[in-house]
């Protein structure tokens, strides 16, 4: 068994990516060379590391849970001063007892409990032991009492133990065989002992890595769900070992990794939660980890240029999703400007470089569908979705009708959809193409499509016709730089988002320089195709994610509705914006509501911060009001004492009053978001696909 059959990337190697279901491309005959390793100690240590259950967003690898509430810890100054005062009090009491200033009442228990024969014994040694023992008992009682009052135990634990205790390297003991994940006990329980033994040997010998473990575990899930048989899985493992069930590309890892990944939990570490009073105590100082369970609710990151959106957020997430794709868990499409630093080309199966003549792959303008109505709806969203009135979409609906009136007849006559120049001519109403289309329909006696064409011709030139607007938008793609792209004749390798049924890794480079409007239009096209494709996937166990670096001009009413539907389809999007001003005002609230994970990076404007503050809401806190009231002395001695105190301290004697009350305030105010987030930091709130929430957290993205 080379793969599970239903999630392999189609056409990501030697053959073009098909736009419809077809046979799978052949697998590579030889697996790539695995660097030899002396032993698998590093891999086994990673595999056996503790990963306790934790709140959303906490990096679970090696995590040590903390209390939910901050303990009431005494300050160092107060602790040491209290311990010293308690010692002095105890020493004073003992001195008074020894010198007889407190009388002999302390000896009363001794007289009542000890027989007279013992107290008046003729043995000097016995009397010495008896009386000194009682004095020692009294001294211990005084020491225990003052130690309890002075918190000597806390002083010992906080200051002495760290100095005395030598740091020793922590060695995790090997778990029992029935609890060791390296033993593949699930396979053994199902009767696949030979396969489990082979994988155990591969792990111990150093030939298995984290991607191999995740990929084989994913294939085992396919066995349990019944997608293929146990014998097929066992045969593949016995034949290839850790290289079994390879990704169609034949790769077992990425060329290089920049971020920390834990494929056992599916997390990528983005930074460290700051030790700040505004963060919940359980999160302070912990690592921040994101995985599909969080990205499934979509992520919106807003921050100015240079705040670290691409380098500290987009790049690690894209890298993590590519690793998940190699493990057969995810399909990822990364969209950004050419040269934006979204990872090397070797990390992807398909790289579409629009506007670059050397690009191997093309982009399917119609999303790989054969339905003219579906193609018209997706294309209309890309062309004029940003012109539609928020929550109405009137222009989009009219544009969909106009495009459907042309795409249906053209496909019926030519067996394909029109190219960009042909579509532009049809929208302009050029006589020759329209006449040729009419003749083709008449020859094939397509009466219903002829009526569609008649309706299009009647609407041409009317004041409310959007054909001219569509033609102008299509003209942005009918440029010499794009002459070799969006081909529909079958001469190129068009990539279609219909391939998201399989674990494919795709990067689409947009031509930002000189073609900003066309780039925004293409980004809207990819987003529209993505939301349409994931809704009809057959295998929704595969997580699909679209990452758009700089989503300026991409957010439309239909896009917001599409993002809201992604969670139920095991899919999500990652969008970055320089400012929320790039989104129409009526869509900002719905966009923030549609995304479960929201990130505000440093340098945010106050008006952007206000939108985040509103969506994050308020919380009840305990406010303390401190009032200093000057003390007025009424007696001459008091006035003299106050005067001396004021000369020494420079302040008049005051009495402090503290009032505690419950108040409701914003979790993060607009001013705090604009001016209180340090460089390299961000405020991030999280929501899992199961509905668990994490409050806004101040995160150091550089950690």
C-alpha positions in Angstrom: 0.0 0.0 0.0 1.5 3.3 -1.1 -1.2 5.6 0.3 -4.7 5.5 1.5 -6.0 6.2 -2.0 -8.5 9.0 -1.2 -6.2 11.7 -0.1 -3.2 11.6 -2.5 -2.3 14.8 -4.4 -3.3 14.6 -8.0 -0.9 15.8 -10.6 1.6 17.3 -8.2 4.6 15.6 -9.7 5.1 14.8 -13.4 1.5 15.1 -14.7 -0.8 18.1 -14.8 -3.3 18.6 -12.0 -6.6 17.4 -13.4 -9.7 19.4 -13.0 -11.9 16.4 -12.4 -11.5 13.0 -10.8 -9.1 10.7 -12.6 -6.7 7.9 -12.0 -3.9 8.7 -9.6 -0.4 9.5 -11.0 2.2 6.8 -10.5 4.1 6.7 -7.3 7.9 7.1 -7.3 9.6 3.8 -7.6 12.3 4.5 -5.0 11.9 6.4 -1.7 14.3 9.3 -1.2 17.5 8.5 0.7 17.0 8.6 4.5 20.2 10.0 6.2 21.6 7.2 8.4 21.5 7.7 12.1 23.3 5.9 14.9 20.2 5.4 17.0 16.7 6.7 17.5 17.3 8.2 21.0 16.3 11.7 19.9 13.2 10.5 18.1 12.2 8.3 21.0 12.7 11.1 23.5 10.4 13.3 21.4 7.8 10.6 21.0 7.8 9.8 24.8 7.8 13.4 26.0 4.8 14.4 28.1 2.0 16.2 26.4 -0.7 16.8 29.0 -4.1 18.2 28.1 -4.1 22.0 28.2 -6.2 25.0 27.5 -6.5 26.2 23.9 -3.3 27.6 22.5 -0.9 26.2 25.0 2.2 24.5 23.5 1.6 21.0 25.0 5.1 19.5 24.3 6.7 19.2 27.7 4.1 21.5 29.2 3.8 21.7 33.0 0.3 22.7 34.0 0.0 25.7 36.3 -2.8 26.6 38.7 -5.7 28.5 37.1 -5.4 31.3 39.7 -2.2 33.1 40.8 -1.2 32.0 44.3 -1.1 34.7 47.0 2.7 34.9 47.2 4.3 37.2 49.9 6.9 39.7 48.6 10.5 39.0 49.4 10.9 42.1 51.6 7.9 41.2 53.7 8.9 37.6 54.0 12.5 38.2 55.1 11.5 41.0 57.5 8.7 38.8 59.1 11.2 35.9 59.5 13.7 38.2 61.2 11.2 39.8 63.5 9.9 36.3 64.5 13.4 35.2 65.3 14.1 38.2 67.4 10.8 37.7 69.3 11.6 34.1 69.9 15.1 34.9 71.1 13.7 37.6 73.4 11.2 35.2 74.9 13.9 32.6 75.5 16.2 35.1 77.1 13.4 36.3 79.5 12.7 32.7 80.4 16.4 32.0 81.1 16.9 35.0 83.2 13.7 34.5 85.2 11.9 37.7 84.2 8.8 35.8 83.4 8.6 33.9 86.7 8.5 30.1 87.0 5.1 29.6 85.4 6.8 28.0 82.4 8.0 25.2 84.7 4.5 24.4 85.9 3.9 21.5 83.4 7.3 20.1 84.4 6.2 20.0 88.1 2.8 18.5 87.3 4.0 15.8 84.9 7.3 14.7 86.4 7.2 12.6 89.7 9.0 14.1 92.7 11.3 11.1 92.9 12.7 12.1 89.5 13.0 15.8 90.3 14.7 15.2 93.6 16.9 12.3 92.5 20.4 12.0 93.9 21.8 11.4 90.5 23.4 14.5 89.1 23.6 13.2 85.5 19.9 12.2 85.7 18.9 15.6 86.9 21.0 17.3 84.2 19.4 15.2 81.5 15.9 15.7 82.9 16.1 19.5 83.3 18.1 20.2 80.2 15.8 18.0 78.2 12.8 20.0 79.4 14.6 23.2 78.5 15.3 21.8 75.1 11.6 20.9 74.7 10.6 24.5 75.6 13.1 25.9 73.1 11.8 23.7 70.4 8.3 24.7 71.1 9.3 28.4 70.9 11.2 27.8 67.7 8.3 25.9 66.1 5.9 28.7 67.1 7.9 31.6 65.8 8.9 29.6 62.7 5.3 29.1 61.9 4.5 32.8 62.5 7.6 33.9 60.6 7.1 31.5 57.6 10.6 30.0 58.0 9.6 27.1 55.8 8.8 29.4 52.9 12.2 31.2 53.4 13.9 27.8 53.2 12.1 26.7 50.1 12.5 30.0 48.3 16.1 30.9 49.1 18.0 28.0 50.6 16.9 25.0 48.6 17.9 26.5 45.1 21.4 27.1 46.5 21.8 23.8 48.1 20.1 21.6 45.5 22.3 20.7 42.6 20.6 20.9 39.2 20.6 17.4 37.7 19.7 16.6 34.2 16.1 15.2 34.0 15.9 11.7 32.6 12.6 10.5 31.5 12.3 6.9 32.5 11.3 4.5 29.7 7.6 3.8 29.9 6.2 0.4 30.3 5.7 -1.6 27.1 1.9 -1.4 27.2 2.2 2.4 27.5 5.1 3.1 25.2 4.0 4.8 22.0 7.1 3.5 20.2 5.6 -0.1 20.6 2.6 0.7 18.4 0.2 -1.1 20.7 -2.8 -0.2 18.7 -1.4 -2.3 15.8 -0.7 -5.2 18.2 -4.2 -5.1 19.6 -5.5 -5.4 16.1 -3.3 -8.4 15.4 -0.7 -6.6 13.2 2.3 -7.8 15.4 4.7 -8.0 12.5 4.0 -4.5 11.3 4.3 -3.2 14.9 7.7 -5.0 15.4 9.0 -3.5 12.1 8.0 0.0 13.1 9.5 -0.4 16.6 12.8 -1.4 15.1 12.7 1.5 12.7 12.1 3.9 15.5 14.9 2.5 17.7 17.4 2.4 14.8 16.9 6.1 13.9 15.3 5.6 10.5 11.9 7.1 11.6 11.2 10.8 12.0 8.1 12.7 13.2 6.6 13.0 9.7 6.9 9.2 9.2 5.2 8.6 12.5 2.3 11.0 11.7 1.9 9.7 8.2 1.7 6.0 9.3 -0.6 6.9 12.2 -2.9 8.6 9.6 -2.8 5.6 7.4 -3.7 3.4 10.4 -6.8 5.7 10.9 -7.7 4.8 7.4 -7.6 1.1 8.3 -9.8 1.7 11.4 -12.3 3.6 9.4 -12.5 0.9 6.7 -11.1 2.8 3.8 -8.7 0.0 3.1 -7.8 -3.4 4.6 -5.4 -4.4 7.3 -3.5 -6.7 5.0 -2.7 -3.9 2.6 -1.4 -1.7 5.4 0.6 -4.5 7.0 2.2 -5.4 3.6 3.2 -1.8 3.0 4.8 -1.5 6.4 6.7 -4.8 6.2 8.0 -3.8 2.7 9.0 -0.2 3.3 9.2 0.3 7.1 9.2 3.9 8.1 8.9 4.9 4.4 5.5 3.2 4.1 2.4 5.1 2.8 4.5 7.9 1.2 3.1 11.2 0.0 2.8 11.1 -3.8 5.7 13.5 -4.1 8.0 10.9 -2.4 9.1 13.4 0.2 9.4 12.5 3.9 10.2 16.0 5.2 10.6 19.6 4.2 13.9 20.9 2.9 14.3 23.1 6.0 12.3 24.1 9.0 12.3 27.5 10.6 9.7 26.9 13.3 9.2 24.3 16.1 6.7 21.7 15.2 5.1 18.8 17.2 3.3 16.6 14.7 2.0 14.3 17.5 -0.3 17.1 18.7 -0.4 18.9 15.3 0.9 22.2 16.8 3.4 24.7 15.6 5.0 27.1 18.1 4.5 30.7 17.3 6.0 32.3 20.5 5.6 32.6 24.2 2.7 34.0 26.2 4.1 37.0 28.1 4.3 37.0 31.9 1.9 39.9 32.1 -0.8 40.6 34.7 -3.3 40.9 31.9 -2.8 37.3 30.9 -4.5 34.5 32.9 -2.1 33.0 35.3 -2.3 29.5 33.7 -1.0 31.0 30.4 1.8 33.1 31.6 5.2 32.0 30.4 3.8 29.1 28.4 4.5 28.4 24.7 1.9 29.4 22.1 0.9 26.5 19.8 -1.6 26.5 17.0 -3.0 23.5 15.2 -5.8 22.5 12.9 -8.2 22.5 15.9 -7.7 26.2 16.1 -7.2 27.1 12.4 -10.4 25.3 11.7 -12.2 28.4 13.0 -10.0 30.6 10.7 -7.5 33.2 11.8 -7.4 37.0 11.1 -4.1 38.8 11.8 -4.0 42.6 11.5 -0.9 44.7 11.8 1.1 47.3 9.9 3.9 46.6 7.5 7.0 45.3 9.4 5.0 44.0 12.4 5.9 40.4 11.6 2.7 39.0 10.0 4.6 37.1 7.2 7.7 36.0 9.1 6.3 35.2 12.5 2.7 34.1 11.6 2.2 33.1 7.9 5.5 31.4 7.3 5.4 29.1 10.4 1.7 28.2 9.7 2.4 27.4 6.1 5.3 25.3 7.1 3.2 23.4 9.6 0.4 22.8 7.1 3.0 21.5 4.6 4.2 19.0 7.1 0.6 17.9 7.8 0.2 17.5 4.0 3.2 15.2 3.9 1.7 13.2 6.7 -1.6 12.9 4.7 -3.5 15.0 7.2 -4.1 18.3 5.3 -4.2 20.2 2.0 -2.8 23.7 1.9 -2.9 26.6 -0.5 -0.7 29.6 0.2 -1.3 32.8 -1.7 1.0 35.8 -1.6 3.1 38.2 -3.6 6.1 36.8 -5.5 9.2 36.9 -3.2 7.1 37.3 0.0 9.1 34.6 1.8 6.4 31.9 2.0 8.9 29.1 1.8 11.1 27.5 -0.9 9.6 26.0 -4.0 10.9 22.6 -2.9 8.5 22.7 0.0 5.4 22.6 -2.3 4.1 20.2 -4.8 2.6 22.9 -7.1 4.0 26.4 -7.5 1.8 28.7 -9.7 3.8 31.9 -10.6 1.2 34.0 -12.4 2.9 36.4 -14.8 6.2 34.4 -14.8 6.8 32.7 -18.2 8.9 30.1 -16.4 6.0 28.9 -14.3 5.3 25.2 -14.8 1.7 25.4 -13.6 -1.3 27.6 -14.6 -4.3 28.6 -12.6 -7.7 27.3 -13.7 -9.9 30.4 -14.0 -13.1 28.4 -13.7 -12.2 26.3 -10.7 -12.2 23.0 -12.5 -15.9 22.8 -12.8 -18.0 21.7 -15.8 -21.1 23.5 -14.6 -21.5 27.0 -16.3 -23.6 28.3 -13.5 -21.1 27.3 -10.8 -18.2 28.7 -12.9 -20.2 32.0 -13.4 -20.9 32.4 -9.7 -17.2 31.9 -8.7 -15.9 34.2 -11.5 -18.4 36.9 -10.7 -17.3 36.9 -7.1 -13.7 37.4 -8.3 -14.5 40.1 -10.8 -17.0 42.4 -9.0 -17.3 41.0 -5.5 -15.6 44.0 -4.1 -18.2 46.3 -5.8 -21.2 44.6 -4.3 -23.1 46.3 -1.5 -22.3 44.6 1.8 -25.0 42.1 2.8 -26.8 42.6 -0.5 -24.6 41.4 -3.3 -26.8 42.8 -6.1 -23.9 43.4 -8.5 -22.6 39.8 -7.9 -26.0 38.3 -8.7 -26.4 40.3 -11.9 -22.9 39.5 -12.9 -23.5 35.8 -12.3 -26.5 36.0 -14.6 -24.6 37.8 -17.3 -21.6 35.4 -17.2 -23.9 32.3 -17.2 -25.7 33.6 -20.3 -22.3 33.5 -22.1 -20.5 30.6 -20.5 -23.3 28.1 -21.1 -23.6 28.7 -24.8 -19.9 28.9 -25.4 -19.2 25.6 -23.6 -22.0 23.9 -25.5 -20.5 25.0 -28.8 -16.7 24.6 -28.1 -16.7 22.0 -25.4 -14.7 24.3 -23.1 -15.0 27.6 -21.4 -13.7 30.8 -23.1 -10.2 32.1 -22.6 -9.6 35.5 -21.2 -9.5 37.3 -24.6 -12.6 35.4 -25.8 -14.5 36.2 -22.6 -13.6 39.9 -22.9 -14.9 40.0 -26.5 -18.1 38.3 -25.6 -18.7 40.7 -22.7 -18.0 43.7 -25.0 -20.5 42.3 -27.4 -18.1 42.0 -30.3 -20.3 41.2 -33.5 -18.1 38.4 -34.9 -17.7 36.2 -31.8 -21.4 36.7 -30.9 -22.4 35.7 -34.5 -20.2 32.6 -34.5 -21.7 31.6 -31.1 -25.2 32.0 -32.4 -24.5 30.0 -35.5 -23.0 27.2 -33.5 -26.1 27.1 -31.3 -28.4 27.1 -34.3 -26.5 24.3 -36.0 -26.8 22.2 -32.8 -30.4 23.3 -32.2 -29.8 24.4 -28.7 -33.0 26.4 -28.3 -32.7 27.0 -24.5 -29.2 28.3 -24.9 -30.3 30.5 -27.8 -32.7 32.1 -25.5 -29.9 32.8 -23.1 -27.9 34.4 -25.8 -30.9 36.5 -27.0 -31.4 37.8 -23.4 -27.8 38.8 -23.3 -28.0 40.7 -26.5 -31.1 42.5 -25.4 -29.4 43.7 -22.2 -26.4 45.1 -24.0 -26.4 48.8 -23.9 -29.1 49.2 -21.3 -28.2 51.6 -18.4 -28.3 48.8 -15.8 -26.2 46.3 -17.7 -23.1 45.2 -15.9 -21.5 43.6 -19.0 -19.3 46.7 -19.5 -18.0 46.5 -15.9 -17.3 42.8 -16.3 -15.4 43.5 -19.5 -13.3 46.2 -17.8 -12.4 43.8 -15.0 -11.6 41.0 -17.4 -9.3 43.4 -19.3 -7.1 43.5 -16.2 -6.2 39.9 -16.9 -6.0 40.4 -20.7 -2.5 41.8 -20.5 0.7 40.7 -22.2 2.2 39.6 -18.8 -0.7 37.1 -18.5 -0.7 36.0 -22.2 0.4 32.4 -21.4 -1.9 32.0 -18.4 -5.6 31.0 -17.8 -5.5 28.8 -20.9 -8.6 26.7 -21.5 -7.4 24.8 -24.6 -5.6 22.1 -22.7 -2.1 23.2 -23.7 -1.0 24.2 -20.1 -1.0 22.6 -16.7 -3.9 24.3 -14.9 -4.2 23.8 -11.2 -7.7 23.5 -9.8 -8.8 23.7 -6.2 -10.8 20.6 -6.9 -7.5 18.8 -5.9 -8.2 19.7 -2.2 -9.6 16.2 -1.8 -5.9 15.1 -1.5 -3.0 16.2 0.6 -1.5 18.7 -1.9 0.8 21.6 -1.1 0.3 24.6 -3.3 1.8 28.0 -3.5 0.4 30.7 -5.7 2.6 33.8 -6.4 0.6 36.9 -7.4 2.2 39.6 -9.6 1.9 42.6 -7.2 4.3 44.9 -9.1 2.3 46.8 -11.7 -0.7 44.5 -11.4 -2.1 45.2 -7.9 -5.8 45.2 -9.1 -5.3 42.0 -11.0 -3.6 40.4 -7.9 -6.5 41.3 -5.7 -8.9 39.9 -8.2 -7.0 36.7 -8.4 -6.9 36.4 -4.6 -10.7 36.8 -4.5 -10.9 34.1 -7.2 -8.8 31.7 -5.2 -10.8 32.3 -2.0 -14.1 31.9 -3.9 -12.9 28.6 -5.5 -11.7 27.4 -2.1 -14.9 28.0 -0.2 -16.9 26.4 -3.1 -14.6 23.4 -3.4 -14.3 22.4 0.3 -18.1 22.5 0.6 -18.4 19.5 -1.8 -15.4 17.4 -0.7 -16.0 13.7 -0.3 -13.3 13.2 2.4 -13.7 15.8 5.0 -11.3 14.1 7.4 -8.6 15.9 5.5 -8.1 19.4 6.9 -8.0 22.1 4.1 -6.6 25.5 4.7 -6.1 28.6 2.6 -3.4 31.1 3.7 -3.6 34.5 2.1 -0.7 36.9 2.9 -2.2 40.4 2.6 -6.0 40.0 2.0 -6.5 43.6 1.0 -9.5 43.8 -1.3 -10.3 40.1 -0.8 -13.0 40.4 1.9 -16.5 40.6 0.3 -20.0 39.8 1.6 -19.9 36.4 -0.1 -16.4 35.8 1.2 -17.5 36.4 4.8 -20.4 34.0 4.4 -18.1 31.4 2.9 -15.7 31.7 5.8 -18.6 31.1 8.2 -19.3 27.8 6.5 -15.8 26.5 6.6 -15.8 25.2 10.1 -18.4 22.5 9.4 -16.3 21.3 6.4 -13.1 20.8 8.4 -11.4 23.8 6.7 -10.2 27.2 7.5 -8.5 30.3 6.2 -5.7 32.5 7.4 -6.0 36.1 6.4 -3.6 39.0 7.1 -4.4 42.7 6.8 -2.3 45.8 7.3 -5.4 47.6 8.6 -9.1 47.0 9.0 -9.6 50.1 6.8 -8.9 47.7 3.9 -12.2 46.1 4.7 -15.5 48.0 4.1 -16.9 49.3 7.3 -20.1 47.2 7.3 -18.0 44.1 6.8 -15.5 44.6 9.7 -17.8 43.3 12.4 -19.0 40.3 10.4 -15.4 39.4 9.5 -14.2 39.5 13.1 -17.3 37.5 14.1 -16.7 34.9 11.3 -13.1 34.2 12.4 -12.6 32.3 15.7 -8.9 33.4 16.1 -8.1 37.1 16.0 -4.7 38.6 16.3 -3.8 42.3 16.7 -0.1 42.9 16.2 1.9 45.8 17.5 1.6 49.2 15.8 -2.2 48.9 15.4 -4.1 52.2 14.9 -6.6 53.2 17.6 -9.6 52.9 15.3 -8.5 49.4 14.4 -8.0 48.7 18.1 -11.6 49.9 18.8 -13.0 47.1 16.5 -10.9 44.5 18.3 -11.9 45.9 21.7 -15.6 45.6 20.8 -15.4 42.1 19.6 -13.4 41.0 22.7 -16.0 42.5 25.0 -15.6 43.3 28.7 -14.9 41.4 31.9 -15.6 41.9 35.6 -12.5 42.8 37.6 -11.7 43.7 41.2 -10.8 47.4 41.4 -9.1 48.9 44.4 -9.5 52.6 45.3 -6.8 53.8 47.7 -7.4 57.1 49.6 -4.8 58.8 51.8 -6.3 61.0 54.5 -4.1 63.4 56.5 -4.1 62.8 60.2 -4.7 65.9 62.4 -3.0 65.8 65.8 -5.1 67.2 68.7 -2.6 67.1 71.5 0.6 69.1 71.8 2.7 65.9 72.0 1.0 64.5 68.9 1.6 67.7 67.0 5.3 67.6 68.0 5.5 63.9 66.9 3.9 64.7 63.6 6.2 67.6 63.0 9.3 65.5 63.7 7.9 62.7 61.4 7.2 65.2 58.6 10.8 66.6 58.9 12.2 63.1 58.7 10.0 61.7 55.8 9.2 64.9 54.0 5.5 64.0 54.1 2.6 64.7 56.4 1.3 61.7 58.4 -1.6 60.1 56.6 -4.0 57.2 57.1 -4.7 54.9 54.1 -8.2 53.7 53.2 -8.7 50.9 50.6 -12.0 50.3 48.9 -12.5 47.1 46.9 -15.3 46.9 44.3 -16.3 44.9 41.2 -16.3 46.9 37.9 -16.7 45.9 34.3 -14.1 47.1 31.8 -12.8 46.1 28.4 -10.4 43.2 28.2 -8.1 45.3 26.0 -9.0 48.9 25.2 -8.3 50.6 21.9 -5.6 52.7 23.5 -3.8 49.7 25.0 -3.9 47.9 21.7 -2.5 50.9 19.9 0.1 52.0 22.5 0.6 49.1 25.0 1.6 46.2 22.7 5.5 46.1 22.6 7.3 45.5 19.3 7.3 41.9 18.2 4.3 41.1 20.3 0.6 40.6 19.5 -2.7 40.2 21.3 -4.4 36.9 20.3 -7.7 35.4 21.1 -8.5 31.7 20.2 -11.5 29.5 19.6 -11.4 25.8 18.9 -13.7 24.0 16.5 -15.3 22.5 19.6 -16.2 25.9 21.0 -13.5 26.3 23.7 -12.2 29.8 24.1 -9.0 31.5 25.2 -9.2 35.1 26.2 -7.0 37.8 24.5 -3.4 36.9 25.3 -0.3 39.1 25.0 2.1 36.9 23.1 5.8 37.5 22.3 6.1 36.3 18.8 9.9 36.4 19.0 10.1 33.7 21.7 
